[in-house]
Amino acid sequence: MLLSHLLWRSGIDNVVIEQRSREYVEARIRAGVIEQGTADLLRSLGLGTRMDDEGFVHEGVTISNSRSPFRVDFRALVGRVVMVYGQTEIQKDLYDSAVSANRPIVFEAEGVQLHDLTTDRPSVGYTVHGERSVVEADFIAGCDGFHGVSRHSIPGDVRREFERLYPFGWMGVLSETPPVSHELIYARHPRGFALCSMRNPMLSRYYVQCTADTDAASWSDDRFWDELRLRIPAEAADSLVTGPSIEKSVTPLRSYVAEPMQWGKLYLAGDAAHIVPPTGAKGLNLAFSDVYYLAEALDERFSSGSTTALDAYGSRALRRVWKAVRFSWWMTTMLHTFPDAGEFEHRLQETELEYLAGSPAAQTAMAENYTGLPF
């Protein structure tokens, strides 16, 4: 949807083909930490009003090492901040804007197939309510996520995949309670990682590390709150307001990159090409930088006829992708308890956090990456 807006701004016709209904998409609970560059991009499209009215500006984060907290001050270190505004809310803003402008969106498209990707007239076939349709285009953007058809349309002997599966997941709870802190709390504890986040002043999002095969239904609310209190700083634990969960789920963690991000007239973006663990808050932001690069390249192609930027799209996007993969991997390995780790690994984690707590240089590097490398 963001790519569609960027293309329309440049006068480039496009149609969005969505597998689900609008109601389904707007009901999904997704990430909410927005980099400085992502927020600025939304504002440039006239989509920042509700974000600025309802979002939380975070000037730093708290990191806890075995319940001993310290703060990393983003504004003081790098002069940038992040915005906490749910991906679901961004999706609503994008839909509202597109619908009001009568932009074409196809919902509930099933059986999606890509054809003739190496020709001058690639196409997308799909079925809506039993009726088959085909859209011919100059280019196809595969923004259909990890389980979509786009990446698999690149031949296996061309596609390279890089993956790290982590031996744990996150048990996440959404509750209609006030956040325990005005900024995020990342906690490393011998019992496992924990994260305190929020969606609005009366909607909190909390996570605790669990085994990868955990069934969310096997955890009662009381068990979750008790475990969270044990892992976060004592002051936060004492002030934590609990309540019934309105959503509970387990998120597996993985690092994944597919190369190349372009083949013929197909260009991958977002989760179709890469997945990062949520520890670094990079997934949505990486998707936005991808489509920013792609929109620039398509604008050049249609305004001047040059394909220079299009030809370089994949390599340009991947440079930023791998830097975000590295940062997310670093955050994940520093803060989680690995089941096969020994005392040596535990000491390294503790030392890494002690160094981060006491080093302005290390905190600056973290702040630079967390608030977002330039697009």
C-alpha positions as CSV (number, residue, x, y, z in Angstrom):
1,M,0.0,0.0,0.0
2,L,2.9,2.4,0.7
3,L,4.4,1.6,-2.7
4,S,1.1,2.2,-4.3
5,H,1.0,5.7,-2.7
6,L,4.5,6.5,-3.8
7,L,3.8,5.4,-7.3
8,W,0.6,7.4,-7.6
9,R,2.5,10.5,-6.3
10,S,4.7,10.1,-9.4
11,G,1.7,9.6,-11.7
12,I,2.4,5.9,-12.2
13,D,-0.8,3.7,-12.5
14,N,-0.8,0.6,-10.3
15,V,-3.2,-1.9,-8.8
16,V,-2.9,-3.6,-5.4
17,I,-3.9,-7.2,-5.2
18,E,-4.6,-8.4,-1.7
19,Q,-5.3,-11.9,-0.6
20,R,-7.4,-11.0,2.4
21,S,-10.3,-8.7,3.1
22,R,-9.8,-5.2,4.3
23,E,-11.4,-6.1,7.6
24,Y,-9.0,-9.0,8.1
25,V,-6.0,-6.9,7.4
26,E,-7.1,-4.1,9.7
27,A,-7.7,-6.6,12.6
28,R,-4.2,-8.1,12.6
29,I,-1.9,-7.0,15.4
30,R,1.6,-6.2,14.1
31,A,4.7,-4.3,15.0
32,G,4.6,-0.7,16.2
33,V,8.2,0.9,16.4
34,I,8.6,3.3,13.5
35,E,12.1,4.6,12.6
36,Q,12.6,8.3,12.1
37,G,12.9,7.9,8.3
38,T,9.7,5.9,8.1
39,A,7.8,8.5,10.0
40,D,9.2,11.2,7.8
41,L,8.2,9.3,4.7
42,L,4.6,8.9,5.9
43,R,4.5,12.6,6.6
44,S,5.7,13.4,3.1
45,L,2.7,11.6,1.7
46,G,0.3,13.4,3.9
47,L,-0.2,10.3,6.1
48,G,1.3,11.5,9.3
49,T,-1.6,13.4,10.9
50,R,-3.1,10.6,13.0
51,M,0.4,9.1,13.7
52,D,1.6,12.5,15.2
53,D,-1.7,12.9,17.1
54,E,-1.9,9.4,18.6
55,G,1.6,7.9,18.4
56,F,4.2,7.9,21.1
57,V,7.5,9.6,20.5
58,H,10.3,7.6,22.2
59,E,13.6,9.3,22.8
60,G,15.3,6.2,24.1
61,V,14.8,2.7,25.5
62,T,15.6,1.0,28.8
63,I,17.7,-2.1,28.8
64,S,17.8,-4.4,31.8
65,N,20.6,-6.9,32.6
66,S,19.3,-9.4,35.2
67,R,16.9,-6.7,36.5
68,S,19.6,-3.9,36.5
69,P,18.4,-1.3,34.1
70,F,20.1,1.5,32.1
71,R,18.8,3.9,29.5
72,V,20.0,4.5,26.0
73,D,19.1,8.2,25.1
74,F,18.6,8.3,21.3
75,R,18.0,12.0,21.0
76,A,21.1,12.9,23.0
77,L,23.3,10.4,21.2
78,V,22.2,10.8,17.5
79,G,19.6,13.5,17.5
80,R,16.8,11.1,16.3
81,V,13.8,9.4,17.8
82,V,11.4,6.6,17.1
83,M,7.6,6.6,17.0
84,V,5.4,3.9,18.5
85,Y,2.4,3.7,16.2
86,G,0.9,0.3,15.3
87,Q,1.4,-1.1,11.8
88,T,-2.4,-1.8,11.9
89,E,-3.0,1.9,12.3
90,I,-0.6,2.7,9.4
91,Q,-2.5,0.2,7.3
92,K,-5.8,1.9,8.1
93,D,-4.4,5.3,7.2
94,L,-3.1,3.9,3.8
95,Y,-6.5,2.3,3.0
96,D,-8.5,5.4,4.0
97,S,-6.3,7.6,1.7
98,A,-6.4,5.1,-1.2
99,V,-10.2,4.6,-1.0
100,S,-10.9,8.4,-0.8
101,A,-8.8,8.8,-4.0
102,N,-10.6,5.9,-5.7
103,R,-7.3,4.0,-6.1
104,P,-7.8,0.4,-7.4
105,I,-7.4,-2.3,-4.7
106,V,-8.5,-5.9,-5.2
107,F,-9.4,-7.7,-2.0
108,E,-9.8,-11.5,-1.3
109,A,-7.7,-12.5,-4.3
110,E,-7.2,-16.3,-4.3
111,G,-5.1,-18.6,-6.4
112,V,-2.6,-15.8,-7.3
113,Q,-0.1,-16.8,-10.1
114,L,2.6,-14.8,-11.8
115,H,3.2,-15.3,-15.5
116,D,5.7,-14.2,-18.2
117,L,8.1,-12.5,-15.8
118,T,11.0,-12.4,-18.2
119,T,8.9,-10.8,-21.0
120,D,7.8,-7.2,-21.7
121,R,4.3,-8.0,-20.5
122,P,4.2,-9.9,-17.2
123,S,0.9,-10.6,-15.6
124,V,-0.9,-11.6,-12.4
125,G,-3.8,-14.0,-12.4
126,Y,-6.2,-14.4,-9.5
127,T,-9.7,-15.4,-8.6
128,V,-12.2,-13.3,-6.6
129,H,-15.5,-15.0,-5.6
130,G,-15.0,-17.6,-8.3
131,E,-14.3,-15.2,-11.1
132,R,-10.8,-15.4,-12.7
133,S,-9.0,-12.2,-13.7
134,V,-5.7,-11.3,-15.1
135,V,-3.8,-8.0,-14.8
136,E,-1.1,-7.2,-17.3
137,A,1.6,-4.7,-16.3
138,D,5.0,-3.4,-17.1
139,F,6.4,-4.5,-13.7
140,I,5.3,-6.6,-10.7
141,A,6.2,-5.8,-7.1
142,G,6.1,-8.9,-4.9
143,C,5.0,-7.5,-1.6
144,D,3.2,-10.7,-0.6
145,G,5.1,-11.7,2.5
146,F,7.1,-14.8,3.4
147,H,4.4,-17.3,2.4
148,G,3.4,-15.5,-0.9
149,V,4.0,-16.7,-4.4
150,S,6.4,-14.0,-5.6
151,R,9.7,-15.3,-4.1
152,H,8.9,-18.9,-5.3
153,S,8.4,-17.5,-8.8
154,I,12.2,-17.0,-9.0
155,P,13.7,-20.3,-10.2
156,G,15.4,-22.4,-7.5
157,D,18.7,-22.5,-9.4
158,V,18.7,-18.7,-9.3
159,R,17.5,-18.0,-5.8
160,R,19.8,-18.2,-2.8
161,E,18.5,-18.3,0.7
162,F,20.3,-17.5,4.0
163,E,18.6,-18.5,7.2
164,R,19.1,-18.7,11.0
165,L,16.3,-20.3,13.0
166,Y,16.4,-19.3,16.7
167,P,15.6,-22.0,19.3
168,F,12.9,-20.0,21.0
169,G,9.9,-17.8,20.4
170,W,8.0,-14.9,22.0
171,M,4.8,-15.3,23.9
172,G,3.0,-12.1,23.3
173,V,0.0,-10.7,25.3
174,L,-2.1,-7.7,24.4
175,S,-4.0,-6.2,27.4
176,E,-6.2,-3.2,27.9
177,T,-4.0,-1.8,30.6
178,P,-1.7,1.3,30.9
179,P,1.9,0.6,29.8
180,V,4.3,-0.1,32.6
181,S,6.8,2.5,31.2
182,H,6.6,5.5,28.8
183,E,9.4,3.9,26.8
184,L,10.2,0.3,25.8
185,I,12.0,-2.0,28.3
186,Y,14.2,-4.7,26.9
187,A,15.1,-7.2,29.6
188,R,17.7,-10.0,29.7
189,H,17.3,-12.4,32.5
190,P,18.5,-16.0,33.2
191,R,14.9,-17.1,32.9
192,G,14.7,-15.6,29.4
193,F,14.1,-12.4,27.5
194,A,11.2,-10.0,28.1
195,L,9.9,-6.9,26.4
196,C,7.5,-4.2,27.6
197,S,5.8,-2.2,24.8
198,M,2.6,-0.4,24.1
199,R,0.0,0.5,21.4
200,N,-1.8,3.4,23.1
201,P,-2.3,4.8,26.7
202,M,-4.7,1.9,27.5
203,L,-3.3,-0.9,25.3
204,S,-0.1,-2.6,26.3
205,R,1.9,-5.2,24.5
206,Y,4.2,-7.6,26.5
207,Y,6.4,-10.5,25.5
208,V,8.4,-13.2,27.3
209,Q,10.8,-15.7,25.7
210,C,9.4,-19.2,25.5
211,T,10.3,-22.4,23.7
212,A,9.6,-22.4,20.0
213,D,7.0,-25.1,20.3
214,T,5.0,-23.4,23.0
215,D,1.2,-23.5,22.6
216,A,-0.2,-20.1,23.6
217,A,-3.3,-21.7,25.0
218,S,-1.2,-23.6,27.5
219,W,-0.3,-20.4,29.4
220,S,-2.8,-18.8,31.7
221,D,-2.8,-15.0,32.1
222,D,-1.6,-15.4,35.7
223,R,1.3,-17.5,34.6
224,F,2.3,-14.9,32.0
225,W,2.1,-11.9,34.4
226,D,4.1,-13.8,37.0
227,E,6.8,-14.7,34.6
228,L,7.0,-11.1,33.2
229,R,7.4,-9.7,36.7
230,L,10.3,-12.0,37.4
231,R,12.3,-10.9,34.3
232,I,11.8,-7.1,34.2
233,P,13.4,-4.5,36.6
234,A,11.9,-4.6,40.1
235,E,10.6,-1.0,39.9
236,A,8.7,-1.9,36.7
237,A,7.4,-5.2,38.2
238,D,6.1,-3.4,41.3
239,S,4.1,-0.8,39.1
240,L,2.9,-3.3,36.5
241,V,-0.9,-3.1,36.0
242,T,-2.3,-6.5,34.8
243,G,-5.6,-7.5,33.3
244,P,-7.2,-10.1,31.0
245,S,-5.4,-10.7,27.8
246,I,-7.4,-9.8,24.7
247,E,-4.9,-11.5,22.4
248,K,-2.2,-14.1,23.1
249,S,0.1,-15.7,20.6
250,V,3.6,-17.2,20.1
251,T,5.9,-15.6,17.5
252,P,8.8,-17.8,16.2
253,L,12.1,-16.0,15.6
254,R,14.2,-16.3,12.5
255,S,16.7,-14.4,10.3
256,Y,16.2,-14.9,6.6
257,V,17.3,-13.3,3.4
258,A,16.6,-14.3,-0.2
259,E,18.8,-13.2,-3.0
260,P,18.3,-11.8,-5.6
261,M,15.5,-9.4,-4.9
262,Q,14.7,-9.0,-8.6
263,W,14.2,-11.4,-11.5
264,G,13.0,-10.4,-14.9
265,K,10.1,-7.9,-14.3
266,L,9.6,-9.1,-10.7
267,Y,10.9,-7.1,-7.8
268,L,10.6,-8.4,-4.2
269,A,10.0,-6.2,-1.2
270,G,9.5,-6.7,2.5
271,D,8.9,-10.1,4.0
272,A,8.8,-11.7,0.6
273,A,12.6,-11.2,0.6
274,H,13.7,-11.0,4.2
275,I,12.6,-11.7,7.8
276,V,14.3,-10.4,10.9
277,P,13.6,-11.3,14.5
278,P,11.5,-8.5,16.1
279,T,14.1,-7.7,18.7
280,G,15.5,-4.9,16.6
281,A,12.1,-3.6,15.4
282,K,13.2,-3.6,11.8
283,G,10.7,-5.7,9.8
284,L,8.2,-3.0,8.9
285,N,10.9,-0.4,8.5
286,L,12.9,-2.6,6.1
287,A,9.8,-3.1,4.0
288,F,9.3,0.7,3.8
289,S,12.9,1.3,2.7
290,D,12.6,-1.4,0.0
291,V,9.5,0.2,-1.5
292,Y,11.1,3.7,-1.3
293,Y,14.0,2.4,-3.4
294,L,11.7,0.6,-5.8
295,A,9.4,3.7,-6.2
296,E,12.4,5.9,-7.0
297,A,13.6,3.4,-9.6
298,L,10.2,3.1,-11.3
299,D,9.8,6.9,-11.3
300,E,13.2,7.1,-13.1
301,R,12.1,4.5,-15.6
302,F,8.8,6.1,-16.5
303,S,10.1,9.7,-16.4
304,S,13.3,9.2,-18.4
305,G,13.3,5.7,-19.8
306,S,16.5,4.8,-17.9
307,T,16.6,1.4,-16.1
308,T,19.8,2.2,-14.2
309,A,18.1,2.4,-10.8
310,L,15.8,-0.5,-11.5
311,D,18.8,-2.7,-12.5
312,A,20.5,-1.7,-9.2
313,Y,17.4,-2.0,-7.0
314,G,18.2,-5.4,-5.5
315,S,21.8,-4.7,-4.6
316,R,20.8,-1.3,-3.2
317,A,18.1,-2.7,-1.0
318,L,20.2,-5.7,0.2
319,R,22.9,-3.4,1.5
320,R,20.5,-2.0,4.0
321,V,18.8,-5.3,4.6
322,W,22.0,-7.0,5.7
323,K,22.8,-4.2,8.0
324,A,19.4,-4.6,9.6
325,V,19.8,-8.3,9.8
326,R,23.1,-7.8,11.6
327,F,21.6,-5.4,14.1
328,S,18.6,-7.6,14.8
329,W,20.9,-10.7,15.2
330,W,23.1,-8.7,17.6
331,M,20.1,-7.6,19.7
332,T,18.7,-11.1,19.8
333,T,21.9,-12.9,20.8
334,M,22.7,-10.3,23.4
335,L,19.3,-10.4,25.2
336,H,18.0,-14.0,24.9
337,T,18.8,-17.1,26.8
338,F,20.0,-19.9,24.5
339,P,19.2,-23.4,25.6
340,D,22.6,-24.8,24.6
341,A,24.6,-21.9,26.0
342,G,27.1,-22.5,28.8
343,E,28.8,-20.2,31.3
344,F,31.1,-18.9,28.7
345,E,28.3,-17.6,26.6
346,H,26.4,-16.2,29.6
347,R,29.5,-14.3,30.7
348,L,29.9,-12.8,27.2
349,Q,26.3,-11.6,27.2
350,E,26.7,-10.0,30.6
351,T,30.0,-8.4,29.5
352,E,28.4,-7.1,26.3
353,L,25.6,-5.5,28.3
354,E,28.0,-4.0,30.8
355,Y,30.0,-2.6,28.0
356,L,26.9,-1.1,26.4
357,A,25.8,0.4,29.7
358,G,29.1,2.2,30.2
359,S,30.2,3.1,26.7
360,P,28.8,6.2,25.0
361,A,30.4,4.9,21.7
362,A,28.5,1.6,22.0
363,Q,25.3,3.3,22.8
364,T,25.7,5.7,19.9
365,A,26.1,2.7,17.5
366,M,23.0,1.1,18.9
367,A,21.0,4.4,18.7
368,E,22.1,4.9,15.1
369,N,20.8,1.5,14.1
370,Y,17.7,1.5,16.2
371,T,16.4,4.8,15.1
372,G,17.2,3.8,11.5
373,L,20.0,4.0,9.0
374,P,19.4,6.4,6.2
375,F,17.3,5.2,3.2
